[in-house]
Amino acid sequence: MRILIIDGQGGGIGARLVSLLRPRLPEGCELLCAGTNSLATSAMLKAGAARGATGENALCYNAQRADLILGPIGVILANGIMGEVSPAVASAVSGAECVKIFIPSPTCGTLIAGTEDCRLEEYLRRAVELALQELPKHGFASV
C-alpha cells in the first residue's frame, strides 16, 4: 500500500502526519511524501517518510499512484496554500481515485460545514485514525 502525504510552505502539517502515522503502519506500507517546495519535502523526510519528491510534476504523478492521500485541505484548491498549489496539482489530487483525508484549516479561506472547531493536533490525530481504518481495505492489519 502506497500512502502519500502532501504539504507545502514549511511542511509542518505533513511532518506531523508522518511522525504520527509512521510508527503505526504495518510492514509493507510505503509512506511517501510530496511537497510543493523543497522545505516541505525535507521536513516530511526528516519526520520519517521513506521517500519524497518536490514540485508540480511530482505531486501530480504521485497522486495518481497513491492508495491513500493525506494533507491540508489547501492541496485540492487551485492556488491553495498561498498560491503554492497550481490548478494542475489541485486537479490531480482531487481527481485521484484513492481515498483522501484532509486537514481543515481556516487560513486557506475555505470553511467546511460539519467540522467542529478543534486544535490542529486533534485534526491530525483524527486523520491518522481514519488512515489506519483504510489499511484493512488494502489487505493490511493495523498495528
TIMI-2910 file (N, C-alpha, C, CB; in pm, 1 decimal, decimal comma, always signed):
<rs>
+----------+----------+----------+----------+----------+----------+----------+----------+----------+----------+----------+----------+------+
!      n_x !      n_y !      n_z !     ca_x !     ca_y !     ca_z !      c_x !      c_y !      c_z !     cb_x !     cb_y !     cb_z ! resn !
+----------+----------+----------+----------+----------+----------+----------+----------+----------+----------+----------+----------+------+
!    +85,2 !   -117,9 !     +0,0 !     +0,0 !     +0,0 !     +0,0 !    +89,4 !   +123,7 !     +0,0 !    -96,7 !     +0,1 !   +122,8 !  Met !
!    +56,2 !   +217,1 !    -84,8 !   +133,9 !   +340,5 !   -100,3 !    +53,6 !   +456,9 !    -41,7 !   +168,8 !   +366,9 !   -251,4 !  Arg !
!   +104,1 !   +514,0 !    +68,3 !    +40,2 !   +627,8 !   +134,7 !   +121,4 !   +751,6 !   +102,4 !    +29,4 !   +606,1 !   +289,8 !  Ile !
!    +53,7 !   +854,7 !    +52,4 !   +119,2 !   +979,0 !    +13,0 !    +73,3 !  +1092,3 !   +102,8 !    +90,0 !  +1012,1 !   -134,5 !  Leu !
!   +169,8 !  +1160,4 !   +162,6 !   +139,8 !  +1279,3 !   +241,3 !   +190,3 !  +1399,3 !   +162,5 !   +205,2 !  +1272,7 !   +384,6 !  Ile !
!   +102,0 !  +1497,0 !   +144,9 !   +131,5 !  +1616,2 !    +66,1 !   +126,9 !  +1738,0 !   +157,7 !    +31,1 !  +1631,7 !    -52,2 !  Ile !
!   +220,8 !  +1831,5 !   +135,8 !   +217,6 !  +1956,6 !   +211,7 !   +294,8 !  +2063,4 !   +136,5 !   +276,1 !  +1937,1 !   +353,7 !  Asp !
!   +284,9 !  +2185,1 !   +186,2 !   +354,6 !  +2298,9 !   +128,6 !   +415,3 !  +2383,0 !   +238,9 !   +260,1 !  +2383,4 !    +42,3 !  Gly !
!   +448,2 !  +2506,8 !   +207,1 !   +511,9 !  +2601,3 !   +298,2 !   +626,9 !  +2534,3 !   +373,4 !   +409,1 !  +2658,0 !   +397,6 !  Gln !
!   +622,6 !  +2526,9 !   +505,9 !   +732,1 !  +2466,2 !   +582,2 !   +716,1 !  +2317,0 !   +605,2 !   +744,8 !  +2534,0 !   +714,0 !  Gly !
!   +605,9 !  +2259,8 !   +561,6 !   +584,6 !  +2116,1 !   +576,0 !   +546,9 !  +2070,4 !   +715,4 !   +705,7 !  +2045,1 !   +534,8 !  Gly !
!   +506,3 !  +2161,5 !   +802,1 !   +475,1 !  +2126,3 !   +940,7 !   +360,2 !  +2029,3 !   +956,7 !   +444,5 !  +2248,7 !  +1016,7 !  Gly !
!   +252,5 !  +2049,7 !   +882,1 !   +137,9 !  +1958,7 !   +891,5 !   +177,4 !  +1821,4 !   +838,1 !    +15,6 !  +2014,7 !   +813,0 !  Ile !
!   +242,4 !  +1819,3 !   +722,3 !   +285,5 !  +1691,5 !   +664,6 !   +383,6 !  +1618,5 !   +753,5 !   +347,7 !  +1713,8 !   +529,0 !  Gly !
!   +478,4 !  +1690,6 !   +811,7 !   +577,0 !  +1627,7 !   +900,4 !   +508,5 !  +1567,8 !  +1022,0 !   +683,6 !  +1729,7 !   +944,5 !  Ala !
!   +413,1 !  +1638,7 !  +1076,4 !   +341,8 !  +1586,4 !  +1194,0 !   +259,7 !  +1463,3 !  +1156,9 !   +250,0 !  +1695,0 !  +1254,7 !  Arg !
!   +195,4 !  +1464,1 !  +1039,6 !   +122,4 !  +1345,9 !   +994,1 !   +216,2 !  +1226,3 !   +979,7 !    +52,0 !  +1374,3 !   +860,7 !  Leu !
!   +333,5 !  +1248,6 !   +921,0 !   +431,8 !  +1140,8 !   +905,9 !   +470,8 !  +1086,4 !  +1042,9 !   +557,5 !  +1190,9 !   +829,9 !  Val !
!   +503,2 !  +1175,2 !  +1136,8 !   +550,6 !  +1128,2 !  +1267,9 !   +442,1 !  +1056,8 !  +1347,1 !   +603,4 !  +1245,0 !  +1348,9 !  Ser !
!   +316,3 !  +1092,3 !  +1326,5 !   +206,8 !  +1023,1 !  +1395,6 !   +172,3 !   +889,4 !  +1329,4 !    +82,8 !  +1112,0 !  +1399,2 !  Leu !
!   +180,8 !   +884,4 !  +1197,7 !   +137,3 !   +766,6 !  +1123,1 !   +245,8 !   +660,5 !  +1111,4 !    +92,1 !   +807,2 !   +985,7 !  Leu !
!   +369,2 !   +700,1 !  +1088,1 !   +479,6 !   +606,2 !  +1062,3 !   +489,0 !   +491,1 !  +1162,9 !   +609,5 !   +681,1 !  +1062,2 !  Arg !
!   +490,7 !   +519,2 !  +1294,1 !   +507,8 !   +409,0 !  +1389,2 !   +387,9 !   +314,5 !  +1396,6 !   +534,8 !   +464,7 !  +1525,7 !  Pro !
!   +276,6 !   +353,0 !  +1339,3 !   +155,5 !   +271,6 !  +1348,9 !   +127,1 !   +192,2 !  +1221,9 !    +37,2 !   +359,5 !  +1380,6 !  Arg !
!   +214,2 !   +202,7 !  +1122,4 !   +192,8 !   +132,2 !   +996,1 !   +255,0 !     -6,2 !   +999,3 !   +250,2 !   +212,5 !   +879,8 !  Leu !
!   +185,0 !   -105,1 !   +945,0 !   +243,8 !   -239,1 !   +936,7 !   +349,8 !   -244,6 !   +827,3 !   +134,8 !   -344,5 !   +910,2 !  Pro !
!   +435,0 !   -345,7 !   +834,7 !   +536,6 !   -365,3 !   +732,9 !   +469,6 !   -383,1 !   +597,5 !   +625,6 !   -486,8 !   +766,4 !  Glu !
!   +527,4 !   -325,9 !   +496,7 !   +472,0 !   -336,3 !   +362,3 !   +397,6 !   -211,6 !   +317,6 !   +380,6 !   -453,4 !   +354,9 !  Gly !
!   +364,8 !   -124,1 !   +410,5 !   +303,8 !     +3,8 !   +375,5 !   +416,3 !   +101,9 !   +345,7 !   +210,4 !    +56,9 !   +490,4 !  Cys !
!   +408,2 !   +165,3 !   +230,8 !   +510,6 !   +260,8 !   +190,2 !   +459,5 !   +401,7 !   +218,4 !   +547,3 !   +243,6 !    +39,4 !  Glu !
!   +530,2 !   +475,2 !   +302,4 !   +490,8 !   +611,5 !   +338,6 !   +577,4 !   +709,7 !   +259,5 !   +505,2 !   +635,7 !   +493,3 !  Leu !
!   +515,6 !   +774,2 !   +161,8 !   +583,8 !   +867,7 !    +73,2 !   +537,7 !  +1009,8 !   +103,0 !   +557,8 !   +832,0 !    -74,9 !  Leu !
!   +616,0 !  +1107,5 !    +58,2 !   +574,4 !  +1246,6 !    +73,6 !   +602,9 !  +1323,1 !    -53,7 !   +645,5 !  +1312,5 !   +192,9 !  Cys !
!   +523,6 !  +1426,6 !    -76,7 !   +545,2 !  +1516,8 !   -189,0 !   +517,3 !  +1657,8 !   -139,5 !   +454,4 !  +1479,8 !   -312,0 !  Ala !
!   +611,2 !  +1746,1 !   -164,1 !   +596,9 !  +1883,4 !   -120,4 !   +586,5 !  +1979,6 !   -236,9 !   +712,1 !  +1921,9 !    -32,8 !  Gly !
!   +518,7 !  +2090,1 !   -213,0 !   +512,6 !  +2193,6 !   -314,9 !   +645,8 !  +2265,8 !   -326,2 !   +401,0 !  +2292,9 !   -283,7 !  Thr !
!   +731,2 !  +2250,3 !   -223,8 !   +864,3 !  +2311,2 !   -223,6 !   +959,6 !  +2219,1 !   -147,9 !   +861,4 !  +2454,3 !   -159,1 !  Asn !
!  +1088,4 !  +2244,9 !   -161,7 !  +1188,0 !  +2155,4 !   -101,9 !  +1188,0 !  +2161,1 !    +50,9 !  +1326,3 !  +2190,3 !   -153,7 !  Ser !
!  +1151,9 !  +2273,5 !   +108,6 !  +1146,2 !  +2283,8 !   +254,2 !  +1039,5 !  +2189,2 !   +310,4 !  +1117,1 !  +2429,5 !   +297,0 !  Leu !
!   +922,4 !  +2187,0 !   +246,7 !   +814,8 !  +2098,0 !   +291,2 !   +855,3 !  +1951,2 !   +275,7 !   +685,7 !  +2125,9 !   +211,7 !  Ala !
!   +912,4 !  +1918,2 !   +161,9 !   +956,5 !  +1780,1 !   +138,8 !  +1061,4 !  +1738,8 !   +240,9 !  +1012,6 !  +1764,4 !     -3,4 !  Thr !
!  +1157,5 !  +1824,9 !   +264,7 !  +1264,0 !  +1796,5 !   +360,8 !  +1208,8 !  +1772,1 !   +501,0 !  +1364,0 !  +1911,4 !   +363,9 !  Ser !
!  +1112,6 !  +1852,8 !   +542,9 !  +1053,1 !  +1835,7 !   +676,7 !   +985,0 !  +1700,0 !   +688,6 !   +951,6 !  +1948,3 !   +706,0 !  Ala !
!   +914,8 !  +1658,4 !   +583,2 !   +844,5 !  +1529,5 !   +587,8 !   +942,5 !  +1413,1 !   +584,2 !   +745,9 !  +1518,0 !   +471,1 !  Met !
!  +1051,1 !  +1426,5 !   +510,1 !  +1153,9 !  +1322,2 !   +508,3 !  +1221,5 !  +1311,1 !   +644,7 !  +1258,8 !  +1351,4 !   +399,2 !  Leu !
!  +1252,9 !  +1423,7 !   +705,7 !  +1314,2 !  +1421,7 !   +838,5 !  +1221,2 !  +1358,6 !   +942,1 !  +1351,7 !  +1563,6 !   +881,5 !  Lys !
!  +1090,6 !  +1372,2 !   +921,6 !   +993,2 !  +1314,3 !  +1014,3 !   +978,7 !  +1163,3 !   +996,2 !   +858,0 !  +1381,1 !   +995,9 !  Ala !
!  +1032,1 !  +1108,6 !   +884,6 !  +1029,7 !   +964,1 !   +868,5 !   +967,6 !   +909,4 !   +742,4 !   +960,8 !   +907,6 !   +979,0 !  Gly !
!   +929,4 !   +993,8 !   +647,9 !   +877,5 !   +941,2 !   +520,7 !   +989,0 !   +863,8 !   +450,9 !   +823,6 !  +1057,0 !   +428,7 !  Ala !
!   +952,6 !   +754,9 !   +384,6 !  +1051,8 !   +668,8 !   +320,1 !  +1118,4 !   +735,7 !   +200,7 !   +987,1 !   +539,6 !   +276,0 !  Ala !
!  +1039,2 !   +805,1 !   +121,0 !  +1090,4 !   +873,8 !     +2,3 !  +1008,5 !  +1000,3 !    -18,3 !  +1084,6 !   +781,7 !   -124,5 !  Arg !
!  +1066,5 !  +1094,9 !    -89,2 !   +995,1 !  +1218,7 !   -113,8 !  +1032,0 !  +1280,1 !   -246,6 !  +1021,5 !  +1316,4 !     -3,8 !  Gly !
!   +943,5 !  +1366,2 !   -294,4 !   +966,7 !  +1437,2 !   -419,7 !   +905,7 !  +1576,6 !   -407,0 !   +905,8 !  +1359,4 !   -541,7 !  Ala !
!   +951,0 !  +1666,0 !   -492,7 !   +912,0 !  +1806,2 !   -483,0 !   +863,8 !  +1859,6 !   -617,0 !  +1028,4 !  +1890,1 !   -432,4 !  Thr !
!   +762,9 !  +1943,3 !   -612,3 !   +719,8 !  +2019,0 !   -730,2 !   +592,3 !  +1967,7 !   -794,2 !   +827,6 !  +2018,2 !   -831,6 !  Gly !
!   +545,8 !  +2047,1 !   -890,2 !   +417,5 !  +2019,8 !   -955,3 !   +411,0 !  +1880,9 !  -1018,5 !   +390,7 !  +2124,1 !  -1060,8 !  Glu !
!   +509,7 !  +1845,1 !  -1097,8 !   +504,6 !  +1715,0 !  -1164,2 !   +507,7 !  +1600,9 !  -1063,2 !   +620,7 !  +1701,1 !  -1262,1 !  Asn !
!   +590,8 !  +1613,0 !   -960,9 !   +599,4 !  +1508,9 !   -858,2 !   +466,1 !  +1492,1 !   -786,2 !   +710,0 !  +1542,3 !   -757,1 !  Ala !
!   +400,7 !  +1602,9 !   -755,5 !   +270,2 !  +1595,7 !   -688,9 !   +166,8 !  +1529,1 !   -779,5 !   +222,4 !  +1736,6 !   -648,5 !  Leu !
!   +160,4 !  +1571,5 !   -904,5 !    +62,7 !  +1513,9 !   -998,0 !    +87,6 !  +1365,3 !  -1021,3 !    +67,0 !  +1588,4 !  -1131,5 !  Cys !
!   +212,5 !  +1328,5 !  -1043,0 !   +249,2 !  +1189,8 !  -1070,3 !   +218,3 !  +1099,3 !   -951,3 !   +397,2 !  +1180,5 !  -1105,8 !  Tyr !
!   +262,6 !  +1138,6 !   -833,7 !   +244,9 !  +1053,8 !   -716,2 !   +100,2 !  +1047,4 !   -668,7 !   +332,2 !  +1103,3 !   -604,3 !  Asn !
!    +23,2 !  +1151,7 !   -689,6 !   -118,8 !  +1148,6 !   -651,9 !   -191,8 !  +1038,2 !   -728,4 !   -185,8 !  +1286,0 !   -679,2 !  Ala !
!   -155,2 !  +1017,2 !   -853,6 !   -221,3 !   +915,3 !   -934,7 !   -179,2 !   +773,6 !   -896,3 !   -191,8 !   +939,0 !  -1081,1 !  Gln !
!    -66,6 !   +758,8 !   -830,5 !    -14,1 !   +627,6 !   -793,4 !    -45,2 !   +588,8 !   -649,5 !   +134,1 !   +624,7 !   -814,6 !  Arg !
!   -100,6 !   +681,0 !   -571,7 !   -123,7 !   +657,3 !   -429,1 !   -249,2 !   +573,7 !   -404,8 !   -135,0 !   +790,0 !   -355,2 !  Ala !
!   -244,8 !   +498,7 !   -295,9 !   -362,8 !   +424,8 !   -248,7 !   -437,3 !   +504,7 !   -142,3 !   -321,7 !   +287,0 !   -192,6 !  Asp !
!   -370,3 !   +603,8 !    -85,4 !   -428,5 !   +689,3 !    +18,2 !   -348,3 !   +819,0 !    +19,7 !   -427,5 !   +618,8 !   +160,1 !  Leu !
!   -418,0 !   +932,6 !    +27,2 !   -352,6 !  +1063,8 !    +32,1 !   -397,3 !  +1137,0 !   +157,0 !   -384,6 !  +1147,6 !    -95,0 !  Ile !
!   -302,0 !  +1200,5 !   +226,4 !   -331,8 !  +1285,2 !   +341,4 !   -263,5 !  +1420,1 !   +322,3 !   -286,0 !  +1218,0 !   +474,2 !  Leu !
!   -326,8 !  +1525,8 !   +372,9 !   -265,9 !  +1657,8 !   +367,2 !   -364,0 !  +1765,7 !   +406,0 !   -211,7 !  +1684,9 !   +229,2 !  Gly !
!   -319,6 !  +1889,5 !   +406,5 !   -409,1 !  +2000,9 !   +436,9 !   -509,7 !  +2019,3 !   +322,8 !   -328,2 !  +2131,6 !   +460,3 !  Pro !
!   -627,0 !  +2070,1 !   +354,6 !   -734,3 !  +2088,8 !   +255,7 !   -689,3 !  +2174,0 !   +137,7 !   -855,8 !  +2153,2 !   +321,6 !  Ile !
!   -593,2 !  +2263,1 !   +159,2 !   -545,9 !  +2350,8 !    +52,8 !   -487,3 !  +2278,9 !    -66,7 !   -445,2 !  +2442,9 !   +106,8 !  Gly !
!   -452,0 !  +2149,8 !    -54,8 !   -392,1 !  +2077,8 !   -167,9 !   -493,7 !  +2044,5 !   -276,2 !   -326,6 !  +1950,2 !   -119,2 !  Val !
!   -622,5 !  +2062,7 !   -249,7 !   -721,8 !  +2040,1 !   -354,7 !   -783,5 !  +2170,1 !   -403,9 !   -830,7 !  +1947,7 !   -304,5 !  Ile !
!   -726,9 !  +2282,4 !   -361,6 !   -776,6 !  +2413,2 !   -403,0 !   -677,5 !  +2478,5 !   -498,5 !   -801,4 !  +2503,7 !   -280,5 !  Leu !
!   -721,8 !  +2510,7 !   -619,4 !   -634,5 !  +2581,2 !   -712,4 !   -585,4 !  +2708,7 !   -645,4 !   -708,1 !  +2612,9 !   -846,1 !  Ala !
!   -455,5 !  +2729,6 !   -648,2 !   -389,1 !  +2844,0 !   -584,5 !   -395,1 !  +2837,5 !   -432,4 !   -451,9 !  +2973,5 !   -632,1 !  Asn !
!   -420,6 !  +2718,6 !   -378,0 !   -423,9 !  +2698,7 !   -233,6 !   -284,9 !  +2708,4 !   -173,3 !   -485,8 !  +2564,0 !   -200,2 !  Gly !
!   -280,7 !  +2711,1 !    -42,7 !   -157,3 !  +2722,9 !    +35,2 !    -76,4 !  +2843,6 !    -16,0 !    -72,7 !  +2590,7 !    +25,8 !  Ile !
!   -140,9 !  +2957,6 !    -14,6 !    -80,3 !  +3085,5 !    -55,5 !    -25,2 !  +3081,2 !   -198,1 !    +31,7 !  +3123,3 !    +41,0 !  Met !
!    -93,6 !  +3010,4 !   -286,8 !    -54,3 !  +3004,8 !   -426,7 !    +41,4 !  +2893,2 !   -461,6 !     +6,3 !  +3132,0 !   -464,8 !  Gly !
!    +80,2 !  +2811,0 !   -364,8 !   +175,3 !  +2702,5 !   -392,5 !   +111,8 !  +2586,3 !   -469,1 !   +233,8 !  +2651,0 !   -262,3 !  Glu !
!    -18,6 !  +2574,0 !   -462,3 !    -86,5 !  +2462,5 !   -529,0 !   -139,5 !  +2511,8 !   -663,3 !   -202,9 !  +2405,1 !   -440,4 !  Val !
!    -80,7 !  +2462,7 !   -769,5 !   -123,8 !  +2502,0 !   -904,1 !   -258,4 !  +2436,8 !   -935,5 !    -17,1 !  +2461,9 !  -1010,8 !  Ser !
!   -332,0 !  +2491,3 !  -1031,6 !   -456,9 !  +2426,0 !  -1074,0 !   -433,6 !  +2280,7 !  -1116,6 !   -520,8 !  +2504,3 !  -1189,6 !  Pro !
!   -319,1 !  +2251,4 !  -1178,9 !   -289,6 !  +2113,7 !  -1220,7 !   -275,0 !  +2021,1 !  -1100,5 !   -161,7 !  +2109,8 !  -1305,3 !  Ala !
!   -208,6 !  +2067,7 !   -995,4 !   -192,3 !  +1987,1 !   -874,6 !   -327,5 !  +1965,9 !   -807,4 !    -93,3 !  +2054,2 !   -776,8 !  Val !
!   -405,3 !  +2071,8 !   -793,3 !   -537,6 !  +2060,3 !   -730,7 !   -623,7 !  +1960,2 !   -805,8 !   -607,8 !  +2197,3 !   -726,1 !  Ala !
!   -618,6 !  +1965,2 !   -938,0 !   -696,1 !  +1871,8 !  -1019,8 !   -645,8 !  +1728,5 !  -1004,0 !   -690,4 !  +1913,1 !  -1166,9 !  Ser !
!   -515,0 !  +1709,9 !  -1003,3 !   -458,2 !  +1575,2 !   -990,6 !   -491,5 !  +1514,0 !   -855,7 !   -306,5 !  +1578,9 !  -1009,8 !  Ala !
!   -478,8 !  +1591,4 !   -749,7 !   -505,5 !  +1537,9 !   -616,1 !   -654,5 !  +1511,9 !   -598,6 !   -455,0 !  +1634,8 !   -507,3 !  Val !
!   -738,1 !  +1608,6 !   -632,9 !   -882,1 !  +1588,7 !   -613,9 !   -935,4 !  +1479,5 !   -706,1 !   -957,9 !  +1719,8 !   -638,7 !  Ser !
!   -872,2 !  +1461,1 !   -822,5 !   -916,7 !  +1359,1 !   -917,1 !   -857,3 !  +1221,3 !   -894,8 !   -884,9 !  +1402,6 !  -1054,0 !  Gly !
!   -764,1 !  +1208,6 !   -803,0 !   -705,2 !  +1077,1 !   -775,0 !   -814,8 !   +981,7 !   -728,4 !   -592,3 !  +1087,9 !   -667,7 !  Ala !
!   -808,6 !   +858,0 !   -771,9 !   -914,4 !   +762,3 !   -742,6 !   -907,0 !   +702,3 !   -602,6 !   -910,6 !   +652,8 !   -842,9 !  Glu !
!   -804,1 !   +734,2 !   -528,4 !   -788,2 !   +678,4 !   -394,2 !   -868,3 !   +758,7 !   -291,6 !   -639,7 !   +675,4 !   -354,8 !  Cys !
!   -872,7 !   +706,0 !   -170,9 !   -932,3 !   +778,7 !    -58,6 !   -838,9 !   +892,3 !    -21,3 !   -958,1 !   +684,6 !    +64,1 !  Val !
!   -896,0 !  +1006,9 !    +11,3 !   -818,1 !  +1123,8 !    +50,3 !   -867,1 !  +1171,9 !   +186,7 !   -829,3 !  +1237,2 !    -56,5 !  Lys !
!   -773,3 !  +1206,8 !   +273,1 !   -804,9 !  +1256,1 !   +407,2 !   -739,1 !  +1392,4 !   +421,3 !   -756,1 !  +1156,5 !   +519,7 !  Ile !
!   -821,8 !  +1496,2 !   +445,9 !   -771,0 !  +1633,0 !   +450,6 !   -787,8 !  +1695,0 !   +588,4 !   -841,2 !  +1718,4 !   +347,0 !  Phe !
!   -692,7 !  +1779,3 !   +621,6 !   -694,8 !  +1853,9 !   +746,6 !   -756,9 !  +1990,3 !   +716,8 !   -550,0 !  +1868,1 !   +808,3 !  Ile !
!   -869,2 !  +2024,3 !   +782,3 !   -928,6 !  +2155,8 !   +758,3 !   -842,6 !  +2266,5 !   +818,0 !  -1070,1 !  +2162,0 !   +816,5 !  Pro !
!   -847,7 !  +2382,2 !   +753,7 !   -770,9 !  +2496,1 !   +802,8 !   -842,4 !  +2625,2 !   +764,4 !   -626,3 !  +2494,4 !   +746,4 !  Ser !
!   -873,9 !  +2707,5 !   +861,7 !   -940,9 !  +2833,6 !   +828,3 !   -849,8 !  +2930,7 !   +754,3 !   -992,7 !  +2899,5 !   +954,3 !  Pro !
!   -717,8 !  +2908,5 !   +758,0 !   -626,1 !  +3000,2 !   +690,8 !   -632,5 !  +2989,2 !   +539,3 !   -485,2 !  +2974,7 !   +736,9 !  Thr !
!   -690,8 !  +2881,0 !   +486,5 !   -699,0 !  +2866,5 !   +341,5 !   -822,6 !  +2936,0 !   +284,8 !   -700,2 !  +2719,0 !   +303,7 !  Cys !
!   -904,3 !  +2996,2 !   +370,5 !  -1021,4 !  +3067,5 !   +323,3 !  -1137,5 !  +2977,3 !   +286,2 !   -985,0 !  +3150,1 !   +206,7 !  Gly !
!  -1131,0 !  +2850,9 !   +326,2 !  -1237,0 !  +2755,5 !   +297,4 !  -1283,3 !  +2693,7 !   +427,7 !  -1189,4 !  +2646,5 !   +198,1 !  Thr !
!  -1410,4 !  +2712,0 !   +458,6 !  -1467,9 !  +2652,6 !   +578,9 !  -1551,9 !  +2533,5 !   +537,3 !  -1553,1 !  +2756,3 !   +659,0 !  Leu !
!  -1549,9 !  +2429,5 !   +617,7 !  -1621,9 !  +2307,2 !   +584,7 !  -1733,9 !  +2289,6 !   +686,3 !  -1526,5 !  +2183,0 !   +583,3 !  Ile !
!  -1856,6 !  +2293,0 !   +637,9 !  -1971,6 !  +2272,8 !   +726,6 !  -1965,5 !  +2131,6 !   +782,3 !  -2106,6 !  +2297,2 !   +651,5 !  Ala !
!  -1987,5 !  +2119,8 !   +910,7 !  -1987,4 !  +1987,6 !   +971,9 !  -1861,1 !  +1956,1 !  +1047,7 !  -2008,5 !  +1884,4 !   +868,3 !  Gly !
!  -1757,8 !  +2034,0 !  +1031,2 !  -1638,8 !  +2011,4 !  +1112,2 !  -1650,8 !  +2095,1 !  +1238,5 !  -1508,5 !  +2046,5 !  +1033,4 !  Thr !
!  -1604,6 !  +2038,6 !  +1346,2 !  -1606,8 !  +2115,6 !  +1470,4 !  -1474,6 !  +2188,6 !  +1484,9 !  -1633,2 !  +2024,0 !  +1593,2 !  Glu !
!  -1476,4 !  +2293,5 !  +1561,5 !  -1356,1 !  +2372,1 !  +1582,0 !  -1263,3 !  +2297,6 !  +1679,1 !  -1391,3 !  +2514,0 !  +1636,0 !  Asp !
!  -1152,8 !  +2246,7 !  +1625,6 !  -1056,4 !  +2170,0 !  +1706,0 !   -918,7 !  +2232,0 !  +1691,7 !  -1053,5 !  +2020,4 !  +1663,0 !  Cys !
!   -832,4 !  +2196,2 !  +1782,0 !   -691,5 !  +2232,2 !  +1769,5 !   -633,1 !  +2147,2 !  +1656,9 !   -613,1 !  +2210,4 !  +1905,4 !  Arg !
!   -530,2 !  +2198,8 !  +1593,0 !   -467,6 !  +2128,0 !  +1482,2 !   -425,9 !  +1986,9 !  +1521,5 !   -347,3 !  +2205,4 !  +1432,3 !  Leu !
!   -370,3 !  +1969,7 !  +1639,4 !   -324,3 !  +1837,3 !  +1683,6 !   -438,4 !  +1735,6 !  +1686,0 !   -260,9 !  +1847,2 !  +1822,7 !  Glu !
!   -557,7 !  +1779,0 !  +1722,2 !   -673,9 !  +1688,7 !  +1723,2 !   -712,8 !  +1649,4 !  +1580,8 !   -793,9 !  +1755,2 !  +1794,5 !  Glu !
!   -711,4 !  +1744,7 !  +1488,6 !   -740,2 !  +1711,8 !  +1348,2 !   -638,0 !  +1611,8 !  +1295,4 !   -740,1 !  +1839,7 !  +1260,7 !  Tyr !
!   -511,4 !  +1630,5 !  +1330,0 !   -406,9 !  +1538,9 !  +1284,5 !   -427,1 !  +1399,3 !  +1342,0 !   -268,8 !  +1592,0 !  +1323,4 !  Leu !
!   -459,3 !  +1391,2 !  +1469,1 !   -483,9 !  +1261,7 !  +1532,2 !   -601,2 !  +1190,5 !  +1464,4 !   -511,9 !  +1279,4 !  +1683,0 !  Arg !
!   -707,4 !  +1265,4 !  +1436,2 !   -824,1 !  +1206,8 !  +1369,0 !   -790,4 !  +1160,4 !  +1227,9 !   -938,6 !  +1307,8 !  +1364,2 !  Arg !
!   -708,4 !  +1236,6 !  +1157,8 !   -668,7 !  +1197,8 !  +1022,8 !   -591,3 !  +1066,4 !  +1024,8 !   -584,2 !  +1308,2 !   +957,8 !  Ala !
!   -502,8 !  +1050,4 !  +1121,7 !   -425,9 !   +926,4 !  +1134,3 !   -519,7 !   +809,3 !  +1163,4 !   -319,0 !   +939,2 !  +1245,9 !  Val !
!   -615,8 !   +828,3 !  +1250,3 !   -712,3 !   +721,0 !  +1280,4 !   -791,2 !   +682,0 !  +1155,6 !   -809,3 !   +765,1 !  +1392,4 !  Glu !
!   -833,1 !   +779,7 !  +1075,9 !   -903,4 !   +749,8 !   +950,7 !   -813,0 !   +673,8 !   +854,4 !   -953,5 !   +879,4 !   +884,9 !  Leu !
!   -686,8 !   +713,6 !   +847,2 !   -592,1 !   +644,5 !   +760,1 !   -574,9 !   +499,0 !   +802,3 !   -456,7 !   +715,9 !   +761,2 !  Ala !
!   -564,3 !   +475,9 !   +930,7 !   -547,3 !   +339,3 !   +980,8 !   -670,2 !   +253,4 !   +953,4 !   -518,1 !   +341,3 !  +1130,4 !  Leu !
!   -787,6 !   +314,0 !   +948,4 !   -910,8 !   +240,8 !   +916,4 !   -912,4 !   +195,8 !   +770,2 !  -1033,7 !   +328,1 !   +945,6 !  Gln !
!   -832,8 !   +259,2 !   +685,9 !   -825,9 !   +222,4 !   +543,9 !   -736,2 !   +100,7 !   +518,4 !   -775,3 !   +340,4 !   +462,8 !  Glu !
!   -644,2 !    +71,6 !   +609,0 !   -548,0 !    -36,8 !   +588,5 !   -612,9 !   -171,6 !   +558,3 !   -461,2 !    -50,3 !   +709,8 !  Leu !
!   -713,2 !   -215,4 !   +634,9 !   -772,4 !   -346,4 !   +606,4 !   -834,1 !   -355,9 !   +466,8 !   -877,8 !   -377,8 !   +709,5 !  Pro !
!   -876,9 !   -245,6 !   +411,0 !   -933,9 !   -244,7 !   +275,3 !   -829,3 !   -276,8 !   +170,5 !   -996,9 !   -109,3 !   +244,8 !  Lys !
!   -701,5 !   -265,9 !   +208,7 !   -590,9 !   -293,8 !   +116,8 !   -511,8 !   -417,4 !   +161,6 !   -497,4 !   -171,6 !   +107,1 !  His !
!   -571,4 !   -496,5 !   +248,8 !   -510,1 !   -621,9 !   +289,6 !   -409,5 !   -611,7 !   +403,7 !   -443,9 !   -681,8 !   +174,1 !  Gly !
!   -409,0 !   -500,2 !   +474,9 !   -316,2 !   -481,3 !   +586,8 !   -391,8 !   -473,2 !   +717,0 !   -231,6 !   -355,1 !   +567,2 !  Phe !
!   -337,7 !   -537,1 !   +819,2 !   -394,3 !   -522,8 !   +953,2 !   -327,5 !   -402,9 !  +1017,5 !   -374,3 !   -652,8 !  +1039,6 !  Ala !
!   -404,6 !   -322,9 !  +1090,2 !   -342,2 !   -207,7 !  +1156,5 !   -264,2 !   -255,4 !  +1277,0 !   -448,1 !   -102,8 !  +1198,6 !  Ser !
!   -158,2 !   -181,6 !  +1308,3 !    -69,2 !   -220,1 !  +1420,4 !   -123,5 !   -166,3 !  +1549,6 !    +74,9 !   -168,5 !  +1398,4 !  Val !
+----------+----------+----------+----------+----------+----------+----------+----------+----------+----------+----------+----------+------+
</rs>
